[in-house]
Amino acid sequence: MKNIIMPITTVSTLLFLSLTSGAGLAEGNVCKGMEHSACSKSTTCRWIKPYKRTDGLKVTGYCRKLPERKTQASQEQGKGSASKKS
């Protein structure tokens, strides 16, 4: 009986970890691959216009995730550490 339970436990644990670790990756790529119209309507994304780099390479327009805003708690924590340095 013990010989059967151990592989089942291992497989179920690996399955759980693979499913939960993929959730974070999906959240990070919300804007990737969006078309201009969909990106413009999104509140979490912004459209980057096409441009030419200094080395001459042309970059096509793309959708980019906006940076996350700091929470009130992290802003207050940052102020506290800045005052300690002075």
C-alpha positions in Angstrom: 0.0 0.0 0.0 2.8 2.4 0.9 4.5 1.7 -2.5 1.4 3.0 -4.3 0.7 6.1 -2.2 4.2 7.6 -2.5 4.2 7.9 -6.4 0.6 9.2 -6.3 1.6 11.9 -3.8 4.6 12.8 -5.8 2.7 13.1 -9.0 -0.1 15.2 -7.5 2.4 17.5 -5.8 4.2 18.1 -9.1 1.0 18.7 -10.9 -0.1 21.2 -8.3 3.2 23.1 -8.5 3.2 23.2 -12.3 -0.4 24.6 -12.4 0.2 27.3 -9.7 3.6 28.4 -11.0 2.2 29.1 -14.5 -0.4 31.6 -13.1 2.2 34.2 -12.3 3.7 33.9 -15.8 0.3 34.4 -17.5 -0.3 37.6 -15.4 3.0 39.1 -16.5 2.2 38.7 -20.2 -1.3 40.3 -20.2 -0.4 42.9 -22.8 2.0 40.9 -24.9 0.8 40.4 -28.5 -2.2 42.7 -28.2 -3.3 44.7 -31.2 -3.2 48.5 -31.1 -7.0 48.9 -30.7 -7.2 46.4 -27.8 -4.1 47.8 -26.1 -5.5 51.4 -26.3 -8.7 50.3 -24.6 -6.9 48.5 -21.8 -6.3 50.3 -18.5 -3.2 48.2 -17.6 -1.4 48.5 -20.9 0.0 51.2 -23.2 0.8 51.2 -26.9 4.5 52.0 -27.8 4.7 53.6 -31.2 7.1 52.3 -33.9 10.5 53.9 -33.8 14.0 53.6 -35.3 16.9 52.7 -33.0 20.2 54.6 -33.1 21.8 51.5 -34.8 19.2 51.8 -37.6 17.0 48.9 -36.6 13.2 49.6 -37.1 11.1 48.5 -34.1 7.4 47.9 -34.8 4.8 49.2 -32.4 3.9 47.0 -29.5 1.7 46.8 -26.4 3.5 47.2 -23.0 2.3 46.6 -19.5 2.1 49.8 -17.4 4.3 49.8 -14.2 2.4 48.9 -11.1 1.7 51.8 -8.7 3.2 51.7 -5.3 0.7 51.0 -2.5 0.3 53.5 0.4 2.1 51.2 2.8 5.2 50.8 0.5 5.3 54.6 0.0 5.3 55.2 3.8 7.9 52.5 4.3 10.1 54.2 1.7 9.8 57.6 3.4 10.9 56.0 6.7 14.0 54.5 5.3 15.0 57.7 3.6 14.8 59.7 6.9 17.0 57.2 8.6 19.8 57.7 6.1 20.0 61.5 6.8 
